[in-house]
Amino acid sequence: MPLPTHPILRAVAWLSVAFLVPGCSSSDTRAEAALGEYQSAAAANNLWGARNALLKLVRAKDDVADYWAELGKVQAAMGSYGDAYYAFTRAYELDRSNPELVRVLTELALRSGDIGMAQAHAQELEVLNPGDPWVKLVKGWAAFSESRYDQALNVSDQLLAATPFDPSATVLKARALTSLNREDEALDLLTKQVQSQPADVGGLTLLAKVYQRRMDWTKVADITRRISQLAPQDQQNMLVLIEAALRAGNVTLAREASFKLLQPRADPTLITSVLDRWIDYWPSPQRIEDAKRIATGAGPAQRLIYAAFLSRIGSPVDAIRLVGGAATLPVNAENTEANAVLGDALLRGGKLAEAKPRLDAVIAFDPGNSTALRARAELEIRTRQAEAAVEDAQKLITVLPSSARDRLLLARAYSAAGNRPWMQRTLWAAFQDIPGDEEIYAALRSTRNGGSEAMSQLQAEFERQRAAKLNRGLM
């Protein structure tokens, strides 16, 4: 959404007015304190701090539409569109005559792909503000969602005739052109758009996706780097930037982007996402040194993620050192994951006799621990206990059904057990359940006869999946 970098600065004045009257209640006092935090966060351009302060503010004063609207702006600027939608909905419930709030709700509904809700809001908007372009834009996206691409293209042309270089209409037109197999025209349109409107994040994002489809990683890296400057809080864009930079051979850019995400208390899922890209696209030993250095200053939960990463890339000794004294026995709720990571490191270091009882103890305490299940399945494959490996891998994918890595592990277990039909079924199910995954596609392709019609059909289906994955959502 096109929101200012400091969305709260303009609001400080009207937020402050409420606290200038005498006789403040306890809720007024809490709200005033939240406002102070809010102003400090604004001065530091700290969106996380701004959001947290606003959450306190609406808890203290939940009947002020402007507070909820400002919270929605900050959440949208952070890419949390679901949370932003809720905040703007609350604002609208308190001020139903404000067309700006309905317009924002319409846009957020489109961004989330909820055409029905977008149409409902567009009908309200047409009453409050007849002739608002978002009403027509919703009609265009509705046509696009129903594969009426020519009609969507016609709507976008009408909007662009009235307002050339309009970001939302441009994205609609580019998506319609791409779906009509006129990708070169879409590329030309988007290139001219971002030249004319350098801060159009939506246009840049779609342009990056077009180049992703073409596997032009140098251009993807350049575009996502520009987006990161305009929207530094967009973590998904940063992940694309890291991957694109590594695949383009620009390790310096990839490391710079990685370090911005790998903060000491970063979400473990985010850390895993970065390190997975290091595993897939960066074979340099430099990644070992970087992981060790960052891990030393990380929190306890985050340190375990780095330890597991080091084990995977061939440095289990460093992993064991990182786990340190956290993996104590007996296994309990506090040390379960540490013991699982240690068991995995012992396995990868060739100490199978030590790894097995450690992993058994973790699984006995927590039967759904994915780290331990994965490591024990690997151990069982190595020790020719293929049936046991199949059983553990099956349990693993019930815990993590969307993990391509673990689907491939189950296929390997079936292969080790000599059960080729079930290996192929597993890969085919993974191909359908996790569309557009390159590793699953490569594994499934290796089981097919080269040059066959089935191979051509498989490749065509993968390309379709990949295109759909890149074009997920609307705006």
Secondary structure, 3 states (H helix, E strand, C coil): CCCCCCCCCCCHHHHHHCCCCCCCCHHHHHHHHHHHHHHHHHHCCCHHHHHHHHHHHHHHCCCCHHHHHHHHHHHHHCCCHHHHHHHHHHHHHHCCCCHHHHHHHHHHHHHCCCHHHHHHHHHHHHHHCCCCHHHHHHHHHHHHHCCCHHHHHHHHHHHHHHCCCCHHHHHHHHHHHHHCCCHHHHHHHHHHHHHHCCCCHHHHHHHHHHHHHCCCHHHHHHHHHHHHHHCCCCHHHHHHHHHHHHHCCCHHHHHHHHHHHCCCCCCHHHHHHHHHHHHHHCCCCHHHHHHHHHHHCCCHHHHHHHHHHHHHCCCHHHHHHHHHHHCCCCCCCCCHHHHHHHHHHHHHCCCHHHHHHHHHHHHHHCCCCHHHHHHHHHHHHHCCCHHHHHHHHHHHHHHCCCCHHHHHHHHHHHHHCCCHHHHHHHHHHHHHHCCCCHHHHHHHHHCCCCCCHHHHHHHHHHHHHHHHHHCCCCC
